Amino acid sequence: MSQRPTRRTRSGARHLALFLAHWAGGHTVSNEELFRRIIKQRAEAHQEALEEHRRLVLRAHKKATKLHRIAEEDGGLTPAAKAELKAATKEAERHTAALRALGEFEVPNLDPGQVRHRRRRIAAARCAVLAAPAAGITAATVAGAWWTGPTAAVLGVLTSWARGPQAFDLTARPVPADLIAETPMVLAVPGAAPAPVVAPVAAAAVGLPSVPPMPAPAPAPAAAGATAPVPAGAAPAAAGTAVEGGQDLVLALSKALGACRVIPRGTQVTLLAPPEVTAERWTAVVRLPDDTGATVDHVVAARKNLGGELGLDRARLHVEQVAGADDKTLRVSGFTTDPFAQPRLCTAEMLGGVDVWEQGIPVAFDAFGRLLYLRLRDVSILLGGSSRSGKGAVLRLIIAGCLLDPRVRLHLADGKHPGQHRWKGLTDSYIYDPDKRAKQLAKRLEALVAEMGERAGRLAAVGVESLAERPDLVGTEGLTLEVVVVDEVSAFTLDVKYGKRITKALIDLAARGLAFGIVLILATQLSTAGVLDRLVTSNVVWRWCMYATGADESNTILGKGMAGRGYSAHLLDPEQRGSGLLLAEGRISTVRSLWLDGADMMAVQDMVRALRAKPTTPTPAPVPVQAPVPAPAPAAVAAPEADWSVLDRWLEQAAPPVPGPAAVPAGAVQRLRALDVIRQAGPDGIKRAALADAVGVPATTVGGWLKEWTSQGVIEALGSPPHTRYAATDGRQ
Ligand SMILES: Nc1ncnc2c1ncn2[C@@H]1O[C@H](COP(=O)(O)OP(=O)(O)OP(=O)(O)O)[C@@H](O)[C@H]1O
């Protein structure tokens, strides 16, 4: 053979091999086609599941209808038929719930790894096809047909020679038209060739105010050494120099979103307002590119990685949907330090003259330091979180606010007495006794349910259906705001005897109470399943979840699917007590509750006492039975004028000389806590056993302390009555 035919054959063989490798590797199928095939398969599975549940619902309904008809005709059912009816009803409910949960099919934000996996499966099948002839030739040779091998080699050489230097077109086939028609919901093509940069969307198209011109370079942070967390791409060349214009921010954000696979690489977000850059933070309002399938939820779900891409951590990156805008418009902020790191106090002044209906009670602050007010007009709350996450602190604020508005009648049910003991005597009813509390709450709630009818009549008489239509009537005779606060609701709803009655009343009140000025504030830990009926939770307007141990626990408060959308309270810092996710008006925000304690708490309690002091009929001084005690008995009935200097002196003496955990004497923390509880109990006093429970030490130890403090005059200074003072020696305690 001469040189030319050999070269031609070699070249042909190379092109053939390349073509076969291209085909066997599955590269003839485009990313888009694979993506659409996966989506089609999922949509079909979704549809099948829907149809199956629909079929089962229909079957269960049919059976239940038949049994109802038999019951009507025969005047009743046999026990077996009754059981069947119950099972059919349950079955129908189960499948209806499943149908609701399945909902509409949504195109998932597919990980490109899944597309790759699909391609590998195609490649494996094609490699098997290619290996078949080779295996056949080998088998035939072994079986005695010696000529098959050389024949195949000759055919190969001839084919290679025939192909010659002509290269194959190594392209992907076009996506089949019927596949496109079957997957009309697919808009984005992850992994496809870089899409053209999306031109800015006209403001009118997204229903926002017109886009202001790009900002001039923002001034650099004034503080020397302060590092403003501006995204890498938008960061000043050196710390302390001016930040580049908004375009840099857009590029940095787009790059980071592309790296996190929220938007395809090469596409860009659109800046809708001039970015704000201060020493503490930068903020940009942006819109995600069209035709990418990306929404705010995708950004929220990718927040951890996005933070990393932008040189931040999750605590310092804040993402929120812009109120009133579409699902693609969001506000992204990066902070120098975690905006929730420092607790914020609620002062007595903030609560002075509070109007719970119009202005609301200040309860929390958001990442931008804005105060969040709880307006009791048309709002009820479900508050959840694991133990010590800060639920009680929120209840404290709500209770304080309610008690400072004279239009409110507060009913407090304390499922973890003495959790809210400090309010005893100040609320309209205080239910706490573990032996009687479930029965008392059941009665109280049922009375409120009955009252709804009367209230409806009163409102109808003035031609309205809801109190919100006539704010001037709020607090008038028969239309006071009835606020029911239940701390640790499981202590009531899981009560064996009264739990069902309580749940039933709660369902009624949650469904209709708000219109008549009856507000539910429910708090629960997350450990117990079935604490609250779905009919209660689904009618609660605000859902507030403090730190939770897992996504499922978080979902029990925020609603099913929230964790999947990136909103889960288990991602919060457990050490940051009071931080939580709040679902209100359809939007989720991260907030931290305000902290009311110390002097402010005392001032608030004094304000409440002054506002709510009941006119006392002069009681005759108690007749001393034994030797007269020099204690001023009538003065003890009135609100005590506590001499805090006695306590201060005691604390100063007891204070460790060097601060730090190691220097605190054993039991000192509990002693301080015990004094605090006694102070909060005020003139009502507290039993020794309850005090022991509250501070977590044995009752005998508490007895010893009480004796000591009584002799020092501390208990008296705290305004506590004799039963606290002498608890140590009182056998009935
Ligand atoms: N907003 C806040 N700011 C600062 N510290 C807070 C805040 N909220 C709560 N804490 C701290 O967390 C502690 C526990 O709070 P709290 O008693 O309210 O938790 P809880 O969820 O009611 O606990 P449990 O369910 O065990 O009763 C408080 O004693 C307080 O020190």
The ligand as a Tripos MOL2 file, in Angstrom:
@<TRIPOS>MOLECULE
LIG
   31    33     1     0     0
SMALL
NO_CHARGES

@<TRIPOS>ATOM
      1 N1        -35.2340   38.5480   72.8600 N.pl3     1 LIG1
      2 C1        -34.3350   38.0890   73.7110 C.ar      1 LIG1
      3 N2        -33.1740   38.7460   73.8590 N.ar      1 LIG1
      4 C2        -32.2350   38.2900   74.7220 C.ar      1 LIG1
      5 N3        -32.3520   37.1720   75.4800 N.ar      1 LIG1
      6 C3        -33.4900   36.4930   75.3730 C.ar      1 LIG1
      7 C4        -34.5360   36.9060   74.4960 C.ar      1 LIG1
      8 N4        -35.5430   36.0220   74.6080 N.ar      1 LIG1
      9 C5        -35.1520   35.1000   75.5010 C.ar      1 LIG1
     10 N5        -33.9270   35.3740   75.9720 N.ar      1 LIG1
     11 C6        -33.1390   34.5800   76.9430 C.3       1 LIG1
     12 O1        -33.4940   33.2250   76.8040 O.3       1 LIG1
     13 C7        -33.9370   32.6870   78.0340 C.3       1 LIG1
     14 C8        -35.0610   31.7100   77.7880 C.3       1 LIG1
     15 O2        -36.1790   32.4280   77.3190 O.3       1 LIG1
     16 P1        -37.6660   31.9280   77.6010 P.3       1 LIG1
     17 O3        -37.8490   31.5640   79.0120 O.co2     1 LIG1
     18 O4        -38.5490   32.9710   77.0360 O.co2     1 LIG1
     19 O5        -37.6670   30.6240   76.7130 O.3       1 LIG1
     20 P2        -38.8650   29.6200   76.4940 P.3       1 LIG1
     21 O6        -38.8330   29.2310   75.0630 O.co2     1 LIG1
     22 O7        -40.1330   30.1720   77.0280 O.co2     1 LIG1
     23 O8        -38.3600   28.4040   77.3740 O.3       1 LIG1
     24 P3        -39.2070   27.1810   77.9450 P.3       1 LIG1
     25 O9        -40.0290   26.6300   76.8220 O.co2     1 LIG1
     26 O10       -38.1480   26.2400   78.4050 O.co2     1 LIG1
     27 O11       -39.9910   27.7580   79.0660 O.co2     1 LIG1
     28 C9        -34.3690   33.9040   78.8510 C.3       1 LIG1
     29 O12       -34.2170   33.6850   80.2100 O.3       1 LIG1
     30 C10       -33.4520   34.9820   78.3670 C.3       1 LIG1
     31 O13       -32.2540   34.9560   79.1040 O.3       1 LIG1
@<TRIPOS>BOND
     1     1     2 1
     2     2     3 ar
     3     2     7 ar
     4     3     4 ar
     5     4     5 ar
     6     5     6 ar
     7     6     7 ar
     8     6    10 ar
     9     7     8 ar
    10     8     9 ar
    11     9    10 ar
    12    10    11 1
    13    11    12 1
    14    11    30 1
    15    12    13 1
    16    13    14 1
    17    13    28 1
    18    14    15 1
    19    15    16 1
    20    16    17 2
    21    16    18 1
    22    16    19 1
    23    19    20 1
    24    20    21 2
    25    20    22 1
    26    20    23 1
    27    23    24 1
    28    24    25 2
    29    24    26 1
    30    24    27 1
    31    28    29 1
    32    28    30 1
    33    30    31 1
@<TRIPOS>SUBSTRUCTURE
     1 LIG1         1 GROUP 0 **** ****
